[in-house]
Amino acid sequence: MYRILVADAIKPEGLGPLSEACNIHLIQKTVEEAANELDQIDAILVRSATKVSEDLMNRMPQLKIIARAGVGVDNIDIPAATKRGIVVVNAPDGNTISTAEHTFAMMASLLRHIPQAYASLKNGEWKRSSYTGTELRGKTLGIVGFGRIGGEIAKRAKVFGMDVIVYDPFLTVDRAKKMSVTALPLDELLPKADIITVHTPLTNETRGLINKEKLLTCKKGVYVLNCARGGILDEDDLYEMLVEGHVAGAALDVFVEEPPLGHKLLELDSVIATPHLGASTKEAQLNVAVQVAQEVLTYFEGNPVSSSINLPAISKEVFEKVQPFHQLVQQMGSIASQCMNEGIQEISVTYAGESLDFDTAILTKSLISGFLRSRVDASVNEVNALLIAKERGITIGEKISTDSLGYSNLISLKVKGDNRELTISGTYIENYGSRIVSLNGFKIDFHPESNLLYIQHTDKPGVIGNVGKILGDHGVNIATMQVGRKEAGGEAIMVLSFDLPLEDNMKQFLMETEEITFMARISL
């Protein structure tokens, strides 16, 4: 049973994926109200109100995943979470449409002076000539930051007959062409745009990205919008440029400090503003809650999450490709670890096959986490696996091969220890699942199940029968047995599976068989 703290207000329908799961216990309390339960919490769901600091994480020793029902994660200490191996997920596209529509509404309102005209009318005035506006059609829109929201804004701008130019250092040529936009460096975009809207995350690189120096390169009479994060536009510089008339108007949904009570920008008639409403639609609030709830459930089901902040982000398409191999590589790592009871110097993994046509980094991290989980006293998963391996002096290698030995996919692992090496290869077969097809150079074929026994022995008549007899004499039922050898009378192996874990003393009884040279109990 996983205990999940819902620390901020989230509607019950948004928690549907979790409330319907039989192994989830939801606790809807603030951090303060749940103070006596924090040491038992496995996951925490927050919006923007709760600050998930390193101190709070220290009070939650069982915490495995932090979920932010929204895009921004400014209220979460990401480095501290990563160091502790805590996965952080958000809802990167849950409010995409909501924010795009709000930005476009702000843009139209700004150029047509709608808020000012309405305020005037409410005051009993009828000043039609004072609020002559500007059409969007034919204008050049400069989008700074071309992610999901920027892309949706571009689609709408095209429908309105606008020309769209974009700046994003991570934008590929193919995506720009597909979206029918012109990609430009920022210094070339600013002088060409009639309207500029920013949609980047707030980082050290983007803080104050649009400042006085940049604004002076823009056309006189340019309009600027910020419905992303407060601080991307330098507020003092924007105020100065508005007062001087170089910037004709600004539409702001976000500020450096919120609420921006008494802010000088709000005193200007050329500024319209809303109280951080970009994601404030019924649909968006539900979407982000459902998305992160599903991510948490996916994580506790042992599957890779698709929108983690401190893991490589993967698309739905890639997620579907990764998922079948996720458990396989963890099992391979765990088997190798339990068969190598000594110090490890190097772990290398090779991927081959057409069905592994994606970035395999996430699989390597899963494999290493499976290998380390039984060896270290810290919580280890895909987030911190490579860091922990590095701290322990283990070299990690990864390569891609074209030789899949006839399989549609083949993952091969080699572990080099202080005294010996171990190799293991596995594949995923549709409708059959995970299979281990090679172990220490021996061809074999078995499904990695919960309770296994790996035996290396000399290939002599009676060895297999003797093992079966010893187990039978002690009331141990063998579920499956797979054997492999390289040549008659040489080295051989057997892998047995059991319904229940093997008792500790069984290893001692079996090792009395002269032909057995090595044995390892494996629990998956």
C-alpha positions in Angstrom: 0.0 0.0 0.0 1.5 3.3 -1.1 0.6 6.4 0.9 0.2 9.6 -1.2 -0.1 13.0 0.3 -2.2 15.5 -1.7 -0.9 18.6 -0.1 -2.7 21.2 -2.2 -6.3 21.5 -3.4 -7.0 19.1 -6.2 -10.5 18.1 -7.2 -11.5 14.5 -6.6 -12.1 13.8 -10.3 -8.5 14.8 -11.0 -7.3 12.1 -8.7 -9.3 9.4 -10.4 -6.4 7.2 -11.6 -5.2 7.0 -8.0 -8.4 6.8 -6.1 -9.5 3.8 -8.2 -6.2 1.9 -7.6 -6.5 -0.8 -4.8 -2.9 -0.3 -3.6 -3.1 3.5 -3.1 -4.1 5.3 0.1 -4.7 9.0 -0.5 -4.2 11.6 2.3 -5.7 15.0 1.5 -4.0 17.3 4.1 -1.6 20.1 4.1 2.0 19.4 5.1 1.4 21.0 8.5 -1.7 18.9 9.0 0.1 15.7 8.1 3.2 16.5 10.2 3.0 13.3 12.2 2.6 11.2 9.0 5.4 12.6 6.8 7.8 9.7 7.6 5.3 7.3 6.0 4.6 9.1 2.8 5.7 7.6 -0.5 4.5 10.4 -2.8 3.4 14.0 -2.6 1.1 15.8 -5.0 1.3 19.6 -5.0 0.3 22.6 -7.0 2.0 26.0 -6.5 1.2 26.6 -2.8 3.3 23.9 -1.2 7.1 24.4 -1.2 8.9 21.0 -1.5 12.2 22.0 0.0 15.2 19.8 1.0 14.2 20.2 4.6 10.7 18.8 3.8 12.3 15.9 1.9 14.5 15.1 4.9 11.3 14.8 6.9 10.0 12.3 4.4 12.5 9.4 4.3 10.2 7.1 2.3 9.4 9.8 -0.4 9.9 8.3 -3.9 8.1 10.7 -6.2 7.0 14.4 -6.2 4.2 15.3 -8.6 3.4 18.9 -9.6 -0.1 19.4 -11.0 1.1 22.1 -13.5 4.0 23.0 -15.6 6.3 25.1 -13.3 8.4 23.4 -10.7 9.8 26.6 -9.1 8.5 25.4 -5.7 10.4 22.1 -5.8 14.1 21.7 -5.0 15.1 19.6 -8.0 18.8 19.1 -7.2 17.9 17.9 -3.7 15.3 15.5 -5.1 17.7 14.2 -7.7 20.5 13.6 -5.2 18.1 11.5 -3.1 16.8 9.6 -6.1 13.3 11.1 -5.8 11.5 11.4 -9.2 9.9 14.7 -10.0 7.1 14.8 -12.5 4.9 17.6 -13.8 2.1 18.1 -16.4 4.0 19.7 -19.3 1.0 19.7 -21.7 -2.0 19.6 -19.4 -2.5 23.4 -19.7 -1.1 23.9 -23.1 -4.3 24.9 -24.8 -5.5 27.0 -21.8 -2.3 29.1 -21.8 -2.2 29.4 -25.6 -5.8 30.6 -25.7 -5.2 33.0 -22.8 -2.1 34.4 -24.6 -4.1 35.0 -27.8 -7.0 36.6 -25.9 -4.5 38.9 -24.2 -2.9 39.7 -27.6 -6.2 40.7 -29.2 -7.3 42.6 -26.1 -4.0 44.5 -26.1 -4.1 45.6 -29.7 -7.9 46.5 -29.5 -7.7 48.2 -26.1 -10.6 46.1 -24.9 -10.0 46.3 -21.1 -9.5 50.1 -21.2 -12.5 50.6 -23.4 -14.7 48.6 -21.1 -13.4 50.5 -18.0 -14.2 53.7 -19.8 -17.7 52.6 -20.6 -18.3 51.5 -17.0 -17.4 55.0 -16.0 -20.2 56.4 -18.2 -18.0 57.5 -21.0 -18.4 56.9 -24.8 -14.9 57.6 -26.3 -14.9 55.5 -29.5 -12.1 57.5 -31.1 -9.8 57.1 -28.1 -9.7 53.3 -28.5 -8.9 52.9 -32.1 -7.1 49.5 -32.3 -4.7 47.6 -34.6 -5.5 44.5 -36.6 -3.6 41.2 -36.1 -3.9 40.3 -39.8 -0.7 41.0 -41.6 1.4 41.6 -38.5 4.6 39.7 -37.7 4.4 37.7 -34.5 7.7 36.9 -32.8 7.5 33.8 -30.5 10.4 33.5 -28.1 10.4 29.8 -26.9 8.8 27.4 -29.3 7.6 24.5 -27.2 4.1 23.1 -26.9 2.5 26.4 -26.1 4.5 28.4 -28.7 3.4 25.8 -31.3 -0.3 26.2 -30.4 0.0 30.0 -30.6 1.6 29.7 -34.0 -1.3 27.7 -35.3 -3.8 30.3 -34.2 -1.7 33.2 -35.5 -1.6 31.5 -38.9 -5.4 31.4 -39.0 -5.5 35.1 -38.2 -3.3 35.8 -41.2 -0.2 36.7 -39.2 3.4 36.0 -40.2 5.2 33.9 -37.5 8.9 34.0 -36.7 10.3 32.1 -33.8 13.4 31.8 -31.6 14.3 28.6 -29.8 17.8 27.3 -29.6 16.5 23.7 -29.4 14.1 24.0 -32.4 14.9 21.5 -35.2 14.8 22.5 -38.8 12.2 19.7 -39.5 9.8 21.0 -36.8 10.1 24.6 -38.0 9.3 23.5 -41.5 6.4 21.3 -40.3 4.9 24.2 -38.4 5.4 26.6 -41.3 7.4 29.1 -39.2 10.6 30.9 -39.8 13.3 30.2 -37.2 15.7 33.1 -36.4 18.3 34.0 -33.9 16.9 36.3 -31.2 18.8 39.3 -32.4 17.3 38.9 -35.8 13.8 38.2 -34.6 13.4 41.3 -32.3 13.8 44.0 -35.0 11.3 42.2 -37.4 8.5 41.5 -34.9 5.4 43.8 -34.5 4.4 41.7 -31.5 6.6 39.6 -29.2 5.4 36.9 -26.9 7.7 34.9 -24.6 7.2 31.2 -23.7 10.4 30.0 -22.2 11.0 28.4 -18.8 12.5 30.7 -16.2 16.2 29.8 -15.9 19.4 31.6 -15.2 19.8 32.0 -19.0 16.3 33.3 -19.6 16.0 35.6 -16.5 15.9 39.1 -17.9 16.1 37.8 -21.4 14.1 40.7 -22.8 15.7 43.8 -21.2 16.3 47.4 -22.2 19.1 46.6 -24.6 17.0 44.0 -26.4 13.9 46.2 -26.4 15.8 49.1 -28.0 16.5 46.8 -31.0 12.8 46.3 -31.5 10.6 48.4 -33.8 9.2 51.6 -32.2 5.6 50.7 -31.2 6.2 47.0 -30.6 3.8 45.1 -28.4 5.1 42.6 -25.8 3.4 39.8 -23.9 4.5 37.6 -21.0 2.1 34.7 -20.1 4.9 32.4 -19.2 7.0 33.2 -16.1 7.6 36.5 -14.3 11.2 37.6 -14.7 11.7 36.7 -18.4 10.9 40.3 -19.2 12.9 42.8 -17.1 10.0 44.7 -15.4 12.0 47.9 -14.7 13.3 48.1 -18.3 9.8 47.4 -19.7 8.4 50.2 -17.6 11.0 52.6 -18.9 10.4 51.6 -22.5 6.6 52.0 -22.1 6.9 55.4 -20.5 9.2 56.5 -23.3 6.8 55.1 -25.9 9.2 52.8 -27.6 7.0 49.9 -26.5 3.4 50.6 -27.4 1.8 48.2 -24.9 2.3 45.2 -22.8 0.1 42.3 -21.7 1.2 40.5 -18.5 -0.2 37.5 -16.8 2.8 36.9 -14.6 5.1 39.0 -12.4 8.4 38.5 -10.5 6.5 38.9 -7.3 2.9 37.8 -7.1 0.5 39.3 -6.2 2.0 42.5 -7.8 0.2 44.8 -5.5 1.1 48.5 -6.1 3.3 47.5 -9.0 4.2 50.6 -11.2 3.5 48.7 -14.4 -0.2 48.5 -13.3 -0.3 52.3 -13.2 0.2 52.6 -17.0 -2.8 52.8 -19.4 -0.7 50.9 -22.0 -0.5 47.8 -19.8 -3.2 45.2 -19.4 -2.8 42.4 -16.8 -4.4 39.3 -15.3 -3.7 37.5 -12.1 -1.7 34.5 -13.5 -4.7 33.0 -15.3 -2.9 31.1 -18.1 -3.7 27.7 -16.7 -7.0 28.7 -15.0 -9.6 26.9 -16.9 -11.8 24.0 -15.6 -10.4 21.8 -18.4 -6.7 22.6 -17.6 -7.1 22.1 -13.9 -8.6 18.7 -14.5 -6.1 17.8 -17.2 -3.0 18.5 -15.1 -4.3 16.7 -12.1 -5.3 13.6 -14.1 -1.9 13.6 -15.9 0.2 13.7 -12.8 -2.0 11.2 -11.0 -1.5 8.8 -13.9 2.2 9.4 -13.8 2.4 8.6 -10.1 0.3 5.4 -10.7 2.6 4.4 -13.6 5.6 4.9 -11.4 4.3 2.7 -8.6 3.4 0.0 -11.2 7.1 -0.2 -12.0 6.9 1.5 -15.4 8.9 4.5 -16.8 7.2 7.9 -16.4 7.0 10.1 -19.5 7.1 13.6 -18.0 9.9 13.6 -15.4 11.9 16.7 -14.7 15.0 14.9 -13.5 14.9 12.0 -16.1 15.1 12.3 -19.8 11.7 13.4 -21.2 10.2 10.9 -23.6 7.3 11.2 -26.0 4.3 8.9 -25.9 5.6 7.2 -29.0 9.0 6.5 -27.4 7.4 5.6 -24.1 5.4 2.8 -25.8 8.7 1.5 -27.3 10.6 1.7 -24.0 8.0 0.1 -21.8 8.5 -3.6 -22.9 12.2 -3.4 -22.2 12.0 -1.5 -18.9 11.4 -4.5 -16.7 13.7 -6.7 -18.7 16.8 -4.5 -18.1 16.1 -4.1 -14.4 15.8 -7.9 -14.1 19.0 -8.4 -16.0 20.8 -5.9 -13.8 19.5 -7.6 -10.6 20.4 -11.1 -11.8 24.0 -9.9 -12.7 24.3 -8.2 -9.3 23.2 -11.3 -7.3 25.6 -13.5 -9.3 28.6 -11.2 -8.7 29.1 -11.1 -5.0 32.3 -9.0 -5.2 33.5 -5.5 -6.0 32.5 -4.2 -9.5 34.8 -2.2 -11.7 32.9 -1.9 -14.9 29.4 -2.4 -16.4 28.9 -2.3 -20.1 25.6 -2.8 -22.0 25.1 -3.3 -25.8 21.8 -2.7 -27.6 21.0 -4.4 -31.0 17.9 -4.8 -33.1 15.4 -2.7 -35.0 13.0 -2.4 -32.2 15.6 -0.6 -30.1 15.6 2.4 -32.4 15.3 5.1 -29.6 17.6 6.8 -27.1 18.5 3.9 -24.9 19.9 6.0 -22.1 16.8 5.5 -20.0 17.2 1.8 -20.3 20.8 1.9 -19.2 19.8 3.9 -16.1 17.1 1.4 -15.3 19.6 -1.5 -15.7 22.1 0.2 -13.4 19.4 0.9 -10.8 18.4 -2.8 -10.9 22.0 -3.8 -10.4 22.7 -1.4 -7.5 19.4 -1.7 -5.6 20.5 -4.7 -3.5 24.0 -3.4 -3.0 23.6 0.1 -1.6 21.8 1.4 1.5 20.4 4.5 -0.3 17.3 4.7 -2.4 18.3 4.1 -6.0 16.4 4.4 -9.2 16.8 5.8 -12.7 17.3 9.3 -11.3 20.4 8.8 -9.3 21.7 5.4 -10.5 24.6 6.7 -12.6 25.6 9.2 -9.8 25.7 6.3 -7.3 27.7 4.1 -9.7 30.2 6.9 -10.2 30.6 7.5 -6.4 31.4 3.8 -6.1 34.0 3.9 -8.8 32.0 1.8 -11.4 32.6 2.7 -15.0 29.5 2.6 -17.2 29.6 1.9 -20.9 26.9 1.8 -23.5 27.0 1.0 -27.2 24.8 0.2 -30.2 25.5 -2.9 -32.3 24.0 -4.1 -35.6 24.4 -7.8 -34.7 21.3 -9.0 -32.8 22.1 -12.7 -33.5 18.8 -13.3 -35.2 16.6 -11.7 -32.5 14.4 -8.7 -33.3 16.1 -7.1 -30.2 19.0 -8.1 -28.0 20.4 -6.5 -24.9 23.7 -7.8 -23.7 25.3 -7.0 -20.4 28.9 -7.5 -19.3 30.0 -7.0 -15.7 33.7 -6.9 -14.7 34.4 -7.6 -11.1 37.6 -7.7 -9.1 38.1 -11.4 -9.8 35.8 -12.5 -12.5 33.4 -11.4 -15.2 29.7 -12.2 -16.0 27.8 -11.8 -19.2 24.0 -12.0 -19.7 21.8 -11.4 -22.7 18.1 -10.9 -22.9 15.4 -10.2 -25.4 11.7 -9.2 -25.4 9.4 -11.3 -27.6 5.9 -10.1 -28.4 3.3 -12.2 -26.6 6.0 -14.1 -24.7 7.6 -11.3 -22.7 11.1 -11.1 -21.3 13.6 -14.0 -22.0 17.2 -14.5 -20.8 18.9 -16.2 -23.8 22.5 -16.3 -22.7 24.2 -16.5 -19.4 28.0 -16.5 -19.0 28.4 -17.7 -22.6 25.9 -20.5 -22.2 22.9 -20.6 -24.5 19.8 -20.8 -22.4 16.2 -19.7 -22.5 14.2 -18.8 -19.4 11.8 -16.2 -18.2 13.2 -14.1 -15.3 10.8 -15.0 -12.5 10.7 -14.1 -8.8 12.7 -17.0 -7.2 15.6 -18.4 -9.2 18.6 -20.6 -8.5 21.6 -20.4 -10.8 24.1 -23.3 -10.7 27.4 -23.8 -12.5 28.6 -27.4 -12.6 30.6 -30.0 -14.5 28.5 -31.8 -17.1 28.4 -35.3 -15.7 25.6 -37.9 -15.6 23.5 -37.7 -12.4 24.2 -34.0 -11.5 20.7 -32.8 -12.5 19.1 -35.8 -10.9 21.0 -35.3 -7.7 20.0 -31.6 -7.5 16.4 -32.6 -8.0 16.6 -35.3 -5.3 18.1 -33.0 -2.7 15.4 -30.4 -3.3 12.7 -33.1 -3.3 14.0 -34.6 0.0 13.6 -31.2 1.6 10.1 -30.6 0.2 11.1 -28.0 -2.4 9.0 -28.1 -5.6 10.8 -27.0 -8.8 8.5 -24.9 -11.0 10.8 -24.8 -14.1 14.3 -25.9 -15.0 16.5 -24.8 -17.9 20.0 -26.2 -18.7 22.8 -25.3 -21.0 26.3 -26.5 -21.8 29.1 -25.7 -24.3 30.4 -29.3 -24.8 29.8 -32.7 -23.4 31.7 -33.3 -20.2 32.7 -29.6 -19.9 31.1 -26.7 -18.0 27.4 -26.5 -17.8 24.7 -24.4 -16.0 21.2 -24.9 -14.8 18.6 -22.3 -13.8 15.7 -23.4 -11.7 12.6 -21.4 -10.6 10.5 -22.0 -7.5 7.1 -20.9 -6.4 8.5 -19.8 -3.0 11.9 -18.4 -2.0 14.5 -21.0 -1.3 15.5 -21.5 2.3 19.0 -20.4 3.3 20.2 -23.9 4.3 19.4 -25.3 0.8 22.4 -23.7 -0.7 24.6 -25.5 1.8 23.0 -28.9 1.1 23.3 -28.4 -2.7 27.0 -27.3 -2.5 27.8 -30.7 -1.1 27.4 -32.0 -4.6 31.0 -32.3 -5.9 30.3 -31.3 -9.5 28.7 -27.9 -8.5 31.3 -25.1 -8.7 29.2 -22.0 -8.2 25.7 -21.2 -7.0 23.6 -18.1 -6.6 20.1 -17.6 -5.3 18.3 -14.9 -7.2 15.2 -12.9 -6.0 13.5 -10.6 -8.5 
